[in-house]
Structure formats: C-alpha cells, structure tokens
Amino acid sequence: MTLFISDINASIDAVRKEWGWFLALGIALAVLGAIAIFYQGSSTIASIIALGAVMIAAGIVQLALMFQAHGAGHVILYLLLGALDLVIGFVLIQHPAVGALAVTLVLSAYFIVGGIYRVIYALWLQLPQYGWVAFSGIVMAALGLMLWAQWPISATWFLGFAVGINFVIIGVSWIALAIRVRSAPVVTIGH
C-alpha cells in the first residue's frame, strides 16, 4: 500500500511541476474557442476542412490495411471504405460550404432522433434521475428542430459556434486542472 501511495505522490509531483503548461494550454484553447465563436463562419469552414483532412487520413489508413487483409472480402471492404473516405474527404476540402450544409443537416437529424430516443428511454426505464435524461433529450431534439428549421442558414454558423464552445469548455477545464494540481495535497495513508 505504501508503494502505491508513493507512486501516486510521484505522479502528482510530476504533474505539479508541469502545471504552467496545463495553464497555458487551457488559456490557448479558451482564447481559440472565443475566436471561433466570434468568427463562426470562418471556423465552420475550417472545421469542415479539418474533417476532410481527417477523412483523407482515414482513407489512406484503410487502403494501407487492405494490403495486410486476409481474404478477398476483407480486401474489397478496405478498398471500398478507403476509397469512400478519400472521396468524401477531398469533396469536403474542395467544397467546404456544401460540406457544412450536409454535416449540419445530418447533425440536425441526429439530434432530433437521438433526443426523442433519450426521452423514450428515460421514461420507459425510469432509472434514478431519469428526469434529467428526459430533459436532455428534449433539449437535444429541440436543438435539432431549430437547426433543421433554420437550415441552410444554420450551416453557416452552427459548426463554428459548437467548436468554439467546445474549445472554451475544454480550455476552462485545463485551467481548473492546472490550478488544482498546483495546490494538490500529498496523499497519506489514513488510519
């Protein structure tokens, strides 16, 4: 047990020494998020281009896996998935505005269906705190309906806004972690 506690203390000390980097990361992410929120249109386009780049990378990996696959079925599957990822990735990069339209429409459908499912699931099972799950489903479905009702206009701002909010929340979390780690107490064995 003493060895376990000393390992925890060593880990906390190692992280405590780097708290400034965590703080800098948090501040950078929060600032980036605020910029993304302020420039929603540009950050929406940047998000779609980044998604396209990720899909191209995934396509390349799928095609590389094709050469390691055993059996014609696996080879064909990797070939088709890799080609699809590459084509969609290149289309997103070449036409990010059209990509934003498509992604926003798919997200609105996902939010509507997912929100309705959460409400039904929560009311059916009635697990502890099921009201919060049902409420989150209602909010999710309402967000989906609002995106759909405002589509195609919502495609110009929603993705950039969502990415910005996400960066701000993650940045604040890193800042909180840095502050907390800086003053973390040494763990002792309780009696």
Contacts in CASP RR format, 6 or more apart in sequence:
PFRMAT RR
TARGET T0000
AUTHOR 0000-0000-0000
METHOD contacts of the structure
MODEL  1
MTLFISDINASIDAVRKEWGWFLALGIALAVLGAIAIFYQGSSTIASIIA
LGAVMIAAGIVQLALMFQAHGAGHVILYLLLGALDLVIGFVLIQHPAVGA
LAVTLVLSAYFIVGGIYRVIYALWLQLPQYGWVAFSGIVMAALGLMLWAQ
WPISATWFLGFAVGINFVIIGVSWIALAIRVRSAPVVTIGH
1 189 0 8 1.000
2 189 0 8 1.000
5 187 0 8 1.000
5 188 0 8 1.000
5 189 0 8 1.000
8 187 0 8 1.000
9 186 0 8 1.000
9 187 0 8 1.000
12 181 0 8 1.000
12 184 0 8 1.000
12 186 0 8 1.000
12 187 0 8 1.000
15 22 0 8 1.000
15 181 0 8 1.000
15 184 0 8 1.000
16 181 0 8 1.000
16 182 0 8 1.000
16 184 0 8 1.000
19 178 0 8 1.000
19 179 0 8 1.000
19 181 0 8 1.000
19 182 0 8 1.000
20 178 0 8 1.000
20 182 0 8 1.000
22 174 0 8 1.000
22 175 0 8 1.000
22 177 0 8 1.000
22 178 0 8 1.000
22 181 0 8 1.000
23 174 0 8 1.000
23 175 0 8 1.000
23 178 0 8 1.000
23 179 0 8 1.000
25 171 0 8 1.000
25 174 0 8 1.000
26 170 0 8 1.000
26 171 0 8 1.000
26 172 0 8 1.000
26 173 0 8 1.000
26 174 0 8 1.000
26 175 0 8 1.000
26 178 0 8 1.000
27 171 0 8 1.000
27 175 0 8 1.000
28 171 0 8 1.000
29 167 0 8 1.000
29 168 0 8 1.000
29 170 0 8 1.000
29 171 0 8 1.000
29 174 0 8 1.000
30 167 0 8 1.000
30 168 0 8 1.000
30 171 0 8 1.000
30 172 0 8 1.000
30 175 0 8 1.000
32 164 0 8 1.000
32 167 0 8 1.000
33 163 0 8 1.000
33 164 0 8 1.000
33 165 0 8 1.000
33 166 0 8 1.000
33 167 0 8 1.000
33 168 0 8 1.000
34 164 0 8 1.000
34 168 0 8 1.000
35 43 0 8 1.000
36 43 0 8 1.000
36 160 0 8 1.000
36 161 0 8 1.000
36 163 0 8 1.000
36 164 0 8 1.000
36 167 0 8 1.000
37 43 0 8 1.000
37 160 0 8 1.000
37 161 0 8 1.000
37 164 0 8 1.000
37 165 0 8 1.000
37 168 0 8 1.000
40 156 0 8 1.000
40 157 0 8 1.000
40 158 0 8 1.000
40 160 0 8 1.000
40 161 0 8 1.000
41 156 0 8 1.000
41 157 0 8 1.000
41 160 0 8 1.000
43 159 0 8 1.000
43 160 0 8 1.000
43 161 0 8 1.000
43 163 0 8 1.000
43 164 0 8 1.000
44 100 0 8 1.000
44 155 0 8 1.000
44 156 0 8 1.000
44 157 0 8 1.000
44 158 0 8 1.000
44 159 0 8 1.000
44 160 0 8 1.000
44 161 0 8 1.000
44 163 0 8 1.000
45 96 0 8 1.000
45 97 0 8 1.000
45 100 0 8 1.000
46 160 0 8 1.000
47 100 0 8 1.000
47 159 0 8 1.000
47 160 0 8 1.000
47 163 0 8 1.000
48 92 0 8 1.000
48 96 0 8 1.000
48 99 0 8 1.000
48 100 0 8 1.000
48 103 0 8 1.000
48 159 0 8 1.000
49 92 0 8 1.000
49 93 0 8 1.000
49 96 0 8 1.000
51 89 0 8 1.000
51 92 0 8 1.000
51 103 0 8 1.000
52 88 0 8 1.000
52 89 0 8 1.000
52 90 0 8 1.000
52 92 0 8 1.000
52 93 0 8 1.000
53 89 0 8 1.000
53 93 0 8 1.000
55 85 0 8 1.000
55 86 0 8 1.000
55 88 0 8 1.000
55 89 0 8 1.000
55 92 0 8 1.000
56 85 0 8 1.000
56 86 0 8 1.000
56 89 0 8 1.000
56 90 0 8 1.000
56 93 0 8 1.000
58 82 0 8 1.000
58 85 0 8 1.000
59 81 0 8 1.000
59 82 0 8 1.000
59 83 0 8 1.000
59 84 0 8 1.000
59 85 0 8 1.000
59 86 0 8 1.000
60 82 0 8 1.000
60 86 0 8 1.000
62 78 0 8 1.000
62 79 0 8 1.000
62 81 0 8 1.000
62 82 0 8 1.000
62 85 0 8 1.000
63 78 0 8 1.000
63 79 0 8 1.000
63 82 0 8 1.000
63 83 0 8 1.000
63 86 0 8 1.000
65 78 0 8 1.000
66 74 0 8 1.000
66 75 0 8 1.000
66 78 0 8 1.000
66 79 0 8 1.000
66 82 0 8 1.000
69 75 0 8 1.000
69 77 0 8 1.000
69 78 0 8 1.000
91 98 0 8 1.000
91 99 0 8 1.000
92 99 0 8 1.000
97 155 0 8 1.000
100 155 0 8 1.000
100 156 0 8 1.000
100 159 0 8 1.000
101 151 0 8 1.000
101 152 0 8 1.000
101 155 0 8 1.000
103 155 0 8 1.000
103 159 0 8 1.000
104 147 0 8 1.000
104 151 0 8 1.000
104 152 0 8 1.000
104 154 0 8 1.000
104 155 0 8 1.000
104 158 0 8 1.000
104 159 0 8 1.000
105 148 0 8 1.000
105 151 0 8 1.000
105 155 0 8 1.000
107 144 0 8 1.000
107 147 0 8 1.000
107 158 0 8 1.000
108 144 0 8 1.000
108 145 0 8 1.000
108 147 0 8 1.000
108 148 0 8 1.000
108 151 0 8 1.000
108 154 0 8 1.000
109 144 0 8 1.000
109 148 0 8 1.000
111 140 0 8 1.000
111 141 0 8 1.000
111 143 0 8 1.000
111 144 0 8 1.000
111 147 0 8 1.000
112 141 0 8 1.000
112 144 0 8 1.000
112 145 0 8 1.000
112 148 0 8 1.000
114 137 0 8 1.000
114 140 0 8 1.000
114 141 0 8 1.000
115 136 0 8 1.000
115 137 0 8 1.000
115 138 0 8 1.000
115 140 0 8 1.000
115 141 0 8 1.000
116 137 0 8 1.000
116 141 0 8 1.000
118 133 0 8 1.000
118 134 0 8 1.000
118 136 0 8 1.000
118 137 0 8 1.000
118 140 0 8 1.000
119 134 0 8 1.000
119 137 0 8 1.000
119 138 0 8 1.000
119 141 0 8 1.000
121 133 0 8 1.000
122 130 0 8 1.000
122 131 0 8 1.000
122 133 0 8 1.000
122 134 0 8 1.000
122 137 0 8 1.000
123 130 0 8 1.000
123 134 0 8 1.000
127 133 0 8 1.000
146 154 0 8 1.000
147 154 0 8 1.000
147 158 0 8 1.000
END
